[in-house]
Amino acid sequence: MPEEDLDQVVEARIGELLQSAPRAIAEAKALIREVAFRRVEDVQRYTVERIADVRISAEAQEGMQAFLEKRKPYWVV
């Protein structure tokens, strides 16, 4: 990627993250902190369980419903 495109690419990525579900972002950060530097075998089941818990949350259900209804979820301004 040319260096002059870097700012535009970073801004685009930040825009995507700002449209993400707040709890999902917080949970992803927490999961990364929890499993970083540990063996995959040691955290695989824990990771699967955390992801499953998040997927059944009200926020995740809103995200799926918004997707199916072709609308933005409530957290996107």
PDB file of N, CA, C and O in Angstrom, chain B, residues numbered from 101:
ATOM      1  N   MET B 101       0.851  -1.166   0.000  1.00  0.00           N
ATOM      2  CA  MET B 101       0.000   0.000   0.000  1.00  0.00           C
ATOM      3  C   MET B 101       0.902   1.236   0.000  1.00  0.00           C
ATOM      4  O   MET B 101       1.851   1.319   0.779  1.00  0.00           O
ATOM      5  N   PRO B 102       0.604   2.176  -0.861  1.00  0.00           N
ATOM      6  CA  PRO B 102       1.388   3.418  -0.873  1.00  0.00           C
ATOM      7  C   PRO B 102       1.193   4.202   0.420  1.00  0.00           C
ATOM      8  O   PRO B 102       0.093   4.249   0.970  1.00  0.00           O
ATOM      9  N   GLU B 103       2.255   4.807   0.889  1.00  0.00           N
ATOM     10  CA  GLU B 103       2.216   5.540   2.157  1.00  0.00           C
ATOM     11  C   GLU B 103       1.175   6.652   2.155  1.00  0.00           C
ATOM     12  O   GLU B 103       0.572   6.932   3.191  1.00  0.00           O
ATOM     13  N   GLU B 104       0.960   7.276   1.029  1.00  0.00           N
ATOM     14  CA  GLU B 104      -0.007   8.385   0.974  1.00  0.00           C
ATOM     15  C   GLU B 104      -1.453   7.906   1.171  1.00  0.00           C
ATOM     16  O   GLU B 104      -2.338   8.717   1.442  1.00  0.00           O
ATOM     17  N   ASP B 105      -1.693   6.607   1.036  1.00  0.00           N
ATOM     18  CA  ASP B 105      -3.036   6.057   1.243  1.00  0.00           C
ATOM     19  C   ASP B 105      -3.284   5.635   2.689  1.00  0.00           C
ATOM     20  O   ASP B 105      -4.411   5.297   3.051  1.00  0.00           O
ATOM     21  N   LEU B 106      -2.251   5.652   3.506  1.00  0.00           N
ATOM     22  CA  LEU B 106      -2.356   5.137   4.866  1.00  0.00           C
ATOM     23  C   LEU B 106      -3.426   5.855   5.692  1.00  0.00           C
ATOM     24  O   LEU B 106      -4.241   5.196   6.338  1.00  0.00           O
ATOM     25  N   ASP B 107      -3.438   7.170   5.685  1.00  0.00           N
ATOM     26  CA  ASP B 107      -4.431   7.911   6.472  1.00  0.00           C
ATOM     27  C   ASP B 107      -5.848   7.549   6.061  1.00  0.00           C
ATOM     28  O   ASP B 107      -6.716   7.372   6.916  1.00  0.00           O
ATOM     29  N   GLN B 108      -6.087   7.438   4.784  1.00  0.00           N
ATOM     30  CA  GLN B 108      -7.426   7.105   4.283  1.00  0.00           C
ATOM     31  C   GLN B 108      -7.834   5.693   4.727  1.00  0.00           C
ATOM     32  O   GLN B 108      -8.978   5.467   5.122  1.00  0.00           O
ATOM     33  N   VAL B 109      -6.909   4.767   4.659  1.00  0.00           N
ATOM     34  CA  VAL B 109      -7.199   3.393   5.063  1.00  0.00           C
ATOM     35  C   VAL B 109      -7.470   3.323   6.566  1.00  0.00           C
ATOM     36  O   VAL B 109      -8.395   2.634   6.998  1.00  0.00           O
ATOM     37  N   VAL B 110      -6.673   4.027   7.354  1.00  0.00           N
ATOM     38  CA  VAL B 110      -6.867   4.044   8.807  1.00  0.00           C
ATOM     39  C   VAL B 110      -8.222   4.669   9.146  1.00  0.00           C
ATOM     40  O   VAL B 110      -8.949   4.137   9.985  1.00  0.00           O
ATOM     41  N   GLU B 111      -8.564   5.767   8.520  1.00  0.00           N
ATOM     42  CA  GLU B 111      -9.855   6.417   8.767  1.00  0.00           C
ATOM     43  C   GLU B 111     -11.019   5.496   8.408  1.00  0.00           C
ATOM     44  O   GLU B 111     -12.025   5.455   9.118  1.00  0.00           O
ATOM     45  N   ALA B 112     -10.882   4.764   7.315  1.00  0.00           N
ATOM     46  CA  ALA B 112     -11.938   3.828   6.921  1.00  0.00           C
ATOM     47  C   ALA B 112     -12.102   2.730   7.960  1.00  0.00           C
ATOM     48  O   ALA B 112     -13.225   2.366   8.307  1.00  0.00           O
ATOM     49  N   ARG B 113     -10.990   2.200   8.461  1.00  0.00           N
ATOM     50  CA  ARG B 113     -11.054   1.138   9.469  1.00  0.00           C
ATOM     51  C   ARG B 113     -11.678   1.660  10.763  1.00  0.00           C
ATOM     52  O   ARG B 113     -12.495   0.974  11.379  1.00  0.00           O
ATOM     53  N   ILE B 114     -11.303   2.851  11.169  1.00  0.00           N
ATOM     54  CA  ILE B 114     -11.874   3.458  12.378  1.00  0.00           C
ATOM     55  C   ILE B 114     -13.377   3.640  12.200  1.00  0.00           C
ATOM     56  O   ILE B 114     -14.143   3.386  13.129  1.00  0.00           O
ATOM     57  N   GLY B 115     -13.801   4.073  11.034  1.00  0.00           N
ATOM     58  CA  GLY B 115     -15.225   4.222  10.760  1.00  0.00           C
ATOM     59  C   GLY B 115     -15.973   2.911  10.896  1.00  0.00           C
ATOM     60  O   GLY B 115     -17.084   2.881  11.426  1.00  0.00           O
ATOM     61  N   GLU B 116     -15.376   1.829  10.425  1.00  0.00           N
ATOM     62  CA  GLU B 116     -15.996   0.513  10.562  1.00  0.00           C
ATOM     63  C   GLU B 116     -16.123   0.119  12.035  1.00  0.00           C
ATOM     64  O   GLU B 116     -17.166  -0.370  12.469  1.00  0.00           O
ATOM     65  N   LEU B 117     -15.061   0.338  12.785  1.00  0.00           N
ATOM     66  CA  LEU B 117     -15.087  -0.020  14.204  1.00  0.00           C
ATOM     67  C   LEU B 117     -16.114   0.798  14.975  1.00  0.00           C
ATOM     68  O   LEU B 117     -16.762   0.276  15.883  1.00  0.00           O
ATOM     69  N   LEU B 118     -16.270   2.054  14.633  1.00  0.00           N
ATOM     70  CA  LEU B 118     -17.239   2.903  15.321  1.00  0.00           C
ATOM     71  C   LEU B 118     -18.679   2.485  15.045  1.00  0.00           C
ATOM     72  O   LEU B 118     -19.584   2.870  15.786  1.00  0.00           O
ATOM     73  N   GLN B 119     -18.904   1.708  14.000  1.00  0.00           N
ATOM     74  CA  GLN B 119     -20.244   1.222  13.703  1.00  0.00           C
ATOM     75  C   GLN B 119     -20.506  -0.154  14.300  1.00  0.00           C
ATOM     76  O   GLN B 119     -21.607  -0.691  14.177  1.00  0.00           O
ATOM     77  N   SER B 120     -19.503  -0.720  14.941  1.00  0.00           N
ATOM     78  CA  SER B 120     -19.636  -2.043  15.541  1.00  0.00           C
ATOM     79  C   SER B 120     -20.390  -1.961  16.862  1.00  0.00           C
ATOM     80  O   SER B 120     -20.437  -0.913  17.506  1.00  0.00           O
ATOM     81  N   ALA B 121     -20.966  -3.066  17.243  1.00  0.00           N
ATOM     82  CA  ALA B 121     -21.721  -3.137  18.491  1.00  0.00           C
ATOM     83  C   ALA B 121     -20.797  -2.887  19.680  1.00  0.00           C
ATOM     84  O   ALA B 121     -19.754  -3.530  19.795  1.00  0.00           O
ATOM     85  N   PRO B 122     -21.165  -1.968  20.557  1.00  0.00           N
ATOM     86  CA  PRO B 122     -20.292  -1.613  21.685  1.00  0.00           C
ATOM     87  C   PRO B 122     -19.914  -2.791  22.584  1.00  0.00           C
ATOM     88  O   PRO B 122     -18.749  -2.945  22.948  1.00  0.00           O
ATOM     89  N   ARG B 123     -20.886  -3.613  22.937  1.00  0.00           N
ATOM     90  CA  ARG B 123     -20.568  -4.758  23.803  1.00  0.00           C
ATOM     91  C   ARG B 123     -19.676  -5.751  23.067  1.00  0.00           C
ATOM     92  O   ARG B 123     -18.769  -6.331  23.665  1.00  0.00           O
ATOM     93  N   ALA B 124     -19.922  -5.950  21.792  1.00  0.00           N
ATOM     94  CA  ALA B 124     -19.097  -6.882  21.019  1.00  0.00           C
ATOM     95  C   ALA B 124     -17.644  -6.433  20.998  1.00  0.00           C
ATOM     96  O   ALA B 124     -16.738  -7.255  21.132  1.00  0.00           O
ATOM     97  N   ILE B 125     -17.419  -5.139  20.832  1.00  0.00           N
ATOM     98  CA  ILE B 125     -16.052  -4.605  20.840  1.00  0.00           C
ATOM     99  C   ILE B 125     -15.426  -4.808  22.218  1.00  0.00           C
ATOM    100  O   ILE B 125     -14.283  -5.251  22.321  1.00  0.00           O
ATOM    101  N   ALA B 126     -16.166  -4.488  23.272  1.00  0.00           N
ATOM    102  CA  ALA B 126     -15.651  -4.653  24.635  1.00  0.00           C
ATOM    103  C   ALA B 126     -15.338  -6.118  24.926  1.00  0.00           C
ATOM    104  O   ALA B 126     -14.307  -6.426  25.524  1.00  0.00           O
ATOM    105  N   GLU B 127     -16.214  -7.013  24.509  1.00  0.00           N
ATOM    106  CA  GLU B 127     -15.997  -8.444  24.733  1.00  0.00           C
ATOM    107  C   GLU B 127     -14.802  -8.950  23.939  1.00  0.00           C
ATOM    108  O   GLU B 127     -14.035  -9.774  24.436  1.00  0.00           O
ATOM    109  N   ALA B 128     -14.634  -8.468  22.717  1.00  0.00           N
ATOM    110  CA  ALA B 128     -13.484  -8.885  21.903  1.00  0.00           C
ATOM    111  C   ALA B 128     -12.180  -8.443  22.557  1.00  0.00           C
ATOM    112  O   ALA B 128     -11.216  -9.207  22.607  1.00  0.00           O
ATOM    113  N   LYS B 129     -12.152  -7.216  23.056  1.00  0.00           N
ATOM    114  CA  LYS B 129     -10.952  -6.726  23.748  1.00  0.00           C
ATOM    115  C   LYS B 129     -10.666  -7.556  24.997  1.00  0.00           C
ATOM    116  O   LYS B 129      -9.520  -7.925  25.254  1.00  0.00           O
ATOM    117  N   ALA B 130     -11.702  -7.847  25.764  1.00  0.00           N
ATOM    118  CA  ALA B 130     -11.528  -8.640  26.984  1.00  0.00           C
ATOM    119  C   ALA B 130     -11.032 -10.046  26.649  1.00  0.00           C
ATOM    120  O   ALA B 130     -10.167 -10.584  27.338  1.00  0.00           O
ATOM    121  N   LEU B 131     -11.575 -10.629  25.603  1.00  0.00           N
ATOM    122  CA  LEU B 131     -11.158 -11.968  25.195  1.00  0.00           C
ATOM    123  C   LEU B 131      -9.692 -11.972  24.776  1.00  0.00           C
ATOM    124  O   LEU B 131      -8.936 -12.873  25.140  1.00  0.00           O
ATOM    125  N   ILE B 132      -9.303 -10.973  24.017  1.00  0.00           N
ATOM    126  CA  ILE B 132      -7.900 -10.888  23.592  1.00  0.00           C
ATOM    127  C   ILE B 132      -6.986 -10.791  24.812  1.00  0.00           C
ATOM    128  O   ILE B 132      -5.968 -11.479  24.885  1.00  0.00           O
ATOM    129  N   ARG B 133      -7.350  -9.939  25.765  1.00  0.00           N
ATOM    130  CA  ARG B 133      -6.533  -9.813  26.979  1.00  0.00           C
ATOM    131  C   ARG B 133      -6.452 -11.142  27.726  1.00  0.00           C
ATOM    132  O   ARG B 133      -5.398 -11.498  28.253  1.00  0.00           O
ATOM    133  N   GLU B 134      -7.552 -11.866  27.772  1.00  0.00           N
ATOM    134  CA  GLU B 134      -7.610 -13.109  28.529  1.00  0.00           C
ATOM    135  C   GLU B 134      -6.787 -14.233  27.875  1.00  0.00           C
ATOM    136  O   GLU B 134      -6.145 -15.014  28.577  1.00  0.00           O
ATOM    137  N   VAL B 135      -6.803 -14.315  26.567  1.00  0.00           N
ATOM    138  CA  VAL B 135      -6.168 -15.459  25.894  1.00  0.00           C
ATOM    139  C   VAL B 135      -4.794 -15.150  25.305  1.00  0.00           C
ATOM    140  O   VAL B 135      -4.092 -16.061  24.866  1.00  0.00           O
ATOM    141  N   ALA B 136      -4.411 -13.900  25.290  1.00  0.00           N
ATOM    142  CA  ALA B 136      -3.120 -13.531  24.712  1.00  0.00           C
ATOM    143  C   ALA B 136      -2.000 -14.303  25.401  1.00  0.00           C
ATOM    144  O   ALA B 136      -1.992 -14.460  26.622  1.00  0.00           O
ATOM    145  N   PHE B 137      -1.090 -14.765  24.622  1.00  0.00           N
ATOM    146  CA  PHE B 137       0.115 -15.444  25.108  1.00  0.00           C
ATOM    147  C   PHE B 137      -0.169 -16.801  25.758  1.00  0.00           C
ATOM    148  O   PHE B 137       0.681 -17.342  26.464  1.00  0.00           O
ATOM    149  N   ARG B 138      -1.354 -17.344  25.522  1.00  0.00           N
ATOM    150  CA  ARG B 138      -1.669 -18.683  26.014  1.00  0.00           C
ATOM    151  C   ARG B 138      -1.820 -19.617  24.825  1.00  0.00           C
ATOM    152  O   ARG B 138      -2.094 -19.176  23.709  1.00  0.00           O
ATOM    153  N   ARG B 139      -1.646 -20.870  25.063  1.00  0.00           N
ATOM    154  CA  ARG B 139      -1.758 -21.852  23.980  1.00  0.00           C
ATOM    155  C   ARG B 139      -3.219 -21.983  23.533  1.00  0.00           C
ATOM    156  O   ARG B 139      -4.140 -21.944  24.348  1.00  0.00           O
ATOM    157  N   VAL B 140      -3.405 -22.136  22.233  1.00  0.00           N
ATOM    158  CA  VAL B 140      -4.748 -22.275  21.670  1.00  0.00           C
ATOM    159  C   VAL B 140      -5.481 -23.424  22.352  1.00  0.00           C
ATOM    160  O   VAL B 140      -6.662 -23.304  22.678  1.00  0.00           O
ATOM    161  N   GLU B 141      -4.799 -24.509  22.563  1.00  0.00           N
ATOM    162  CA  GLU B 141      -5.429 -25.679  23.184  1.00  0.00           C
ATOM    163  C   GLU B 141      -5.975 -25.364  24.583  1.00  0.00           C
ATOM    164  O   GLU B 141      -6.957 -25.962  25.023  1.00  0.00           O
ATOM    165  N   ASP B 142      -5.335 -24.431  25.266  1.00  0.00           N
ATOM    166  CA  ASP B 142      -5.737 -24.086  26.623  1.00  0.00           C
ATOM    167  C   ASP B 142      -6.922 -23.133  26.688  1.00  0.00           C
ATOM    168  O   ASP B 142      -7.598 -23.061  27.714  1.00  0.00           O
ATOM    169  N   VAL B 143      -7.184 -22.408  25.619  1.00  0.00           N
ATOM    170  CA  VAL B 143      -8.236 -21.388  25.656  1.00  0.00           C
ATOM    171  C   VAL B 143      -9.336 -21.605  24.620  1.00  0.00           C
ATOM    172  O   VAL B 143     -10.270 -20.808  24.527  1.00  0.00           O
ATOM    173  N   GLN B 144      -9.230 -22.664  23.857  1.00  0.00           N
ATOM    174  CA  GLN B 144     -10.196 -22.885  22.776  1.00  0.00           C
ATOM    175  C   GLN B 144     -11.628 -22.999  23.302  1.00  0.00           C
ATOM    176  O   GLN B 144     -12.523 -22.313  22.808  1.00  0.00           O
ATOM    177  N   ARG B 145     -11.849 -23.847  24.284  1.00  0.00           N
ATOM    178  CA  ARG B 145     -13.208 -24.028  24.812  1.00  0.00           C
ATOM    179  C   ARG B 145     -13.723 -22.737  25.456  1.00  0.00           C
ATOM    180  O   ARG B 145     -14.879 -22.360  25.259  1.00  0.00           O
ATOM    181  N   TYR B 146     -12.871 -22.069  26.218  1.00  0.00           N
ATOM    182  CA  TYR B 146     -13.238 -20.800  26.848  1.00  0.00           C
ATOM    183  C   TYR B 146     -13.671 -19.782  25.790  1.00  0.00           C
ATOM    184  O   TYR B 146     -14.673 -19.087  25.958  1.00  0.00           O
ATOM    185  N   THR B 147     -12.907 -19.705  24.703  1.00  0.00           N
ATOM    186  CA  THR B 147     -13.217 -18.767  23.619  1.00  0.00           C
ATOM    187  C   THR B 147     -14.563 -19.085  22.981  1.00  0.00           C
ATOM    188  O   THR B 147     -15.369 -18.187  22.738  1.00  0.00           O
ATOM    189  N   VAL B 148     -14.799 -20.343  22.714  1.00  0.00           N
ATOM    190  CA  VAL B 148     -16.074 -20.757  22.118  1.00  0.00           C
ATOM    191  C   VAL B 148     -17.238 -20.388  23.028  1.00  0.00           C
ATOM    192  O   VAL B 148     -18.261 -19.895  22.554  1.00  0.00           O
ATOM    193  N   GLU B 149     -17.092 -20.620  24.328  1.00  0.00           N
ATOM    194  CA  GLU B 149     -18.160 -20.301  25.275  1.00  0.00           C
ATOM    195  C   GLU B 149     -18.413 -18.800  25.363  1.00  0.00           C
ATOM    196  O   GLU B 149     -19.564 -18.370  25.426  1.00  0.00           O
ATOM    197  N   ARG B 150     -17.355 -18.006  25.369  1.00  0.00           N
ATOM    198  CA  ARG B 150     -17.517 -16.543  25.414  1.00  0.00           C
ATOM    199  C   ARG B 150     -18.237 -16.043  24.170  1.00  0.00           C
ATOM    200  O   ARG B 150     -19.145 -15.217  24.260  1.00  0.00           O
ATOM    201  N   ILE B 151     -17.832 -16.542  23.017  1.00  0.00           N
ATOM    202  CA  ILE B 151     -18.470 -16.116  21.767  1.00  0.00           C
ATOM    203  C   ILE B 151     -19.945 -16.519  21.765  1.00  0.00           C
ATOM    204  O   ILE B 151     -20.800 -15.739  21.346  1.00  0.00           O
ATOM    205  N   ALA B 152     -20.244 -17.722  22.227  1.00  0.00           N
ATOM    206  CA  ALA B 152     -21.640 -18.180  22.284  1.00  0.00           C
ATOM    207  C   ALA B 152     -22.464 -17.287  23.206  1.00  0.00           C
ATOM    208  O   ALA B 152     -23.603 -16.951  22.883  1.00  0.00           O
ATOM    209  N   ASP B 153     -21.905 -16.903  24.342  1.00  0.00           N
ATOM    210  CA  ASP B 153     -22.615 -16.014  25.263  1.00  0.00           C
ATOM    211  C   ASP B 153     -22.930 -14.666  24.618  1.00  0.00           C
ATOM    212  O   ASP B 153     -24.027 -14.133  24.783  1.00  0.00           O
ATOM    213  N   VAL B 154     -21.980 -14.130  23.899  1.00  0.00           N
ATOM    214  CA  VAL B 154     -22.182 -12.830  23.251  1.00  0.00           C
ATOM    215  C   VAL B 154     -23.227 -12.944  22.149  1.00  0.00           C
ATOM    216  O   VAL B 154     -24.039 -12.036  21.972  1.00  0.00           O
ATOM    217  N   ARG B 155     -23.217 -14.034  21.414  1.00  0.00           N
ATOM    218  CA  ARG B 155     -24.154 -14.197  20.300  1.00  0.00           C
ATOM    219  C   ARG B 155     -25.612 -14.260  20.726  1.00  0.00           C
ATOM    220  O   ARG B 155     -26.500 -13.966  19.926  1.00  0.00           O
ATOM    221  N   ILE B 156     -25.873 -14.635  21.963  1.00  0.00           N
ATOM    222  CA  ILE B 156     -27.272 -14.701  22.418  1.00  0.00           C
ATOM    223  C   ILE B 156     -27.686 -13.442  23.162  1.00  0.00           C
ATOM    224  O   ILE B 156     -28.802 -13.361  23.675  1.00  0.00           O
ATOM    225  N   SER B 157     -26.806 -12.472  23.224  1.00  0.00           N
ATOM    226  CA  SER B 157     -27.129 -11.228  23.933  1.00  0.00           C
ATOM    227  C   SER B 157     -28.165 -10.416  23.158  1.00  0.00           C
ATOM    228  O   SER B 157     -28.370 -10.627  21.962  1.00  0.00           O
ATOM    229  N   ALA B 158     -28.805  -9.498  23.849  1.00  0.00           N
ATOM    230  CA  ALA B 158     -29.789  -8.618  23.212  1.00  0.00           C
ATOM    231  C   ALA B 158     -29.132  -7.792  22.105  1.00  0.00           C
ATOM    232  O   ALA B 158     -29.731  -7.560  21.055  1.00  0.00           O
ATOM    233  N   GLU B 159     -27.900  -7.353  22.350  1.00  0.00           N
ATOM    234  CA  GLU B 159     -27.200  -6.558  21.341  1.00  0.00           C
ATOM    235  C   GLU B 159     -26.967  -7.376  20.066  1.00  0.00           C
ATOM    236  O   GLU B 159     -27.168  -6.873  18.961  1.00  0.00           O
ATOM    237  N   ALA B 160     -26.552  -8.613  20.217  1.00  0.00           N
ATOM    238  CA  ALA B 160     -26.319  -9.465  19.044  1.00  0.00           C
ATOM    239  C   ALA B 160     -27.626  -9.739  18.308  1.00  0.00           C
ATOM    240  O   ALA B 160     -27.663  -9.747  17.078  1.00  0.00           O
ATOM    241  N   GLN B 161     -28.688  -9.961  19.062  1.00  0.00           N
ATOM    242  CA  GLN B 161     -29.989 -10.200  18.434  1.00  0.00           C
ATOM    243  C   GLN B 161     -30.450  -8.963  17.652  1.00  0.00           C
ATOM    244  O   GLN B 161     -31.008  -9.083  16.561  1.00  0.00           O
ATOM    245  N   GLU B 162     -30.214  -7.793  18.213  1.00  0.00           N
ATOM    246  CA  GLU B 162     -30.537  -6.548  17.505  1.00  0.00           C
ATOM    247  C   GLU B 162     -29.720  -6.438  16.225  1.00  0.00           C
ATOM    248  O   GLU B 162     -30.247  -6.048  15.183  1.00  0.00           O
ATOM    249  N   GLY B 163     -28.447  -6.776  16.297  1.00  0.00           N
ATOM    250  CA  GLY B 163     -27.600  -6.717  15.108  1.00  0.00           C
ATOM    251  C   GLY B 163     -28.097  -7.649  14.006  1.00  0.00           C
ATOM    252  O   GLY B 163     -28.153  -7.264  12.838  1.00  0.00           O
ATOM    253  N   MET B 164     -28.454  -8.863  14.381  1.00  0.00           N
ATOM    254  CA  MET B 164     -28.974  -9.820  13.391  1.00  0.00           C
ATOM    255  C   MET B 164     -30.318  -9.356  12.833  1.00  0.00           C
ATOM    256  O   MET B 164     -30.558  -9.445  11.629  1.00  0.00           O
ATOM    257  N   GLN B 165     -31.186  -8.865  13.700  1.00  0.00           N
ATOM    258  CA  GLN B 165     -32.492  -8.386  13.249  1.00  0.00           C
ATOM    259  C   GLN B 165     -32.329  -7.202  12.292  1.00  0.00           C
ATOM    260  O   GLN B 165     -32.999  -7.127  11.262  1.00  0.00           O
ATOM    261  N   ALA B 166     -31.442  -6.290  12.643  1.00  0.00           N
ATOM    262  CA  ALA B 166     -31.193  -5.140  11.775  1.00  0.00           C
ATOM    263  C   ALA B 166     -30.660  -5.595  10.423  1.00  0.00           C
ATOM    264  O   ALA B 166     -31.064  -5.069   9.386  1.00  0.00           O
ATOM    265  N   PHE B 167     -29.767  -6.555  10.431  1.00  0.00           N
ATOM    266  CA  PHE B 167     -29.225  -7.085   9.181  1.00  0.00           C
ATOM    267  C   PHE B 167     -30.340  -7.687   8.323  1.00  0.00           C
ATOM    268  O   PHE B 167     -30.434  -7.402   7.129  1.00  0.00           O
ATOM    269  N   LEU B 168     -31.174  -8.514   8.933  1.00  0.00           N
ATOM    270  CA  LEU B 168     -32.257  -9.161   8.194  1.00  0.00           C
ATOM    271  C   LEU B 168     -33.281  -8.155   7.674  1.00  0.00           C
ATOM    272  O   LEU B 168     -33.862  -8.351   6.606  1.00  0.00           O
ATOM    273  N   GLU B 169     -33.500  -7.084   8.427  1.00  0.00           N
ATOM    274  CA  GLU B 169     -34.455  -6.053   8.022  1.00  0.00           C
ATOM    275  C   GLU B 169     -33.812  -4.966   7.157  1.00  0.00           C
ATOM    276  O   GLU B 169     -34.463  -3.994   6.775  1.00  0.00           O
ATOM    277  N   LYS B 170     -32.523  -5.147   6.856  1.00  0.00           N
ATOM    278  CA  LYS B 170     -31.775  -4.198   6.017  1.00  0.00           C
ATOM    279  C   LYS B 170     -31.845  -2.773   6.571  1.00  0.00           C
ATOM    280  O   LYS B 170     -32.110  -1.811   5.850  1.00  0.00           O
ATOM    281  N   ARG B 171     -31.594  -2.679   7.880  1.00  0.00           N
ATOM    282  CA  ARG B 171     -31.561  -1.381   8.542  1.00  0.00           C
ATOM    283  C   ARG B 171     -30.331  -1.333   9.441  1.00  0.00           C
ATOM    284  O   ARG B 171     -29.683  -2.353   9.677  1.00  0.00           O
ATOM    285  N   LYS B 172     -30.020  -0.159   9.933  1.00  0.00           N
ATOM    286  CA  LYS B 172     -28.892  -0.023  10.836  1.00  0.00           C
ATOM    287  C   LYS B 172     -29.339  -0.350  12.255  1.00  0.00           C
ATOM    288  O   LYS B 172     -30.457  -0.011  12.642  1.00  0.00           O
ATOM    289  N   PRO B 173     -28.477  -1.007  13.037  1.00  0.00           N
ATOM    290  CA  PRO B 173     -28.834  -1.267  14.432  1.00  0.00           C
ATOM    291  C   PRO B 173     -28.844   0.024  15.237  1.00  0.00           C
ATOM    292  O   PRO B 173     -28.328   1.046  14.785  1.00  0.00           O
ATOM    293  N   TYR B 174     -29.424  -0.020  16.417  1.00  0.00           N
ATOM    294  CA  TYR B 174     -29.605   1.194  17.211  1.00  0.00           C
ATOM    295  C   TYR B 174     -28.307   1.905  17.571  1.00  0.00           C
ATOM    296  O   TYR B 174     -28.327   3.113  17.810  1.00  0.00           O
ATOM    297  N   TRP B 175     -27.180   1.199  17.618  1.00  0.00           N
ATOM    298  CA  TRP B 175     -25.931   1.835  18.027  1.00  0.00           C
ATOM    299  C   TRP B 175     -25.258   2.615  16.895  1.00  0.00           C
ATOM    300  O   TRP B 175     -24.307   3.355  17.149  1.00  0.00           O
ATOM    301  N   VAL B 176     -25.720   2.469  15.677  1.00  0.00           N
ATOM    302  CA  VAL B 176     -25.160   3.226  14.552  1.00  0.00           C
ATOM    303  C   VAL B 176     -25.927   4.530  14.405  1.00  0.00           C
ATOM    304  O   VAL B 176     -27.137   4.541  14.181  1.00  0.00           O
ATOM    305  N   VAL B 177     -25.210   5.602  14.534  1.00  0.00           N
ATOM    306  CA  VAL B 177     -25.844   6.933  14.488  1.00  0.00           C
ATOM    307  C   VAL B 177     -25.949   7.407  13.057  1.00  0.00           C
ATOM    308  O   VAL B 177     -26.452   8.502  12.805  1.00  0.00           O
TER     309      VAL B 177
END
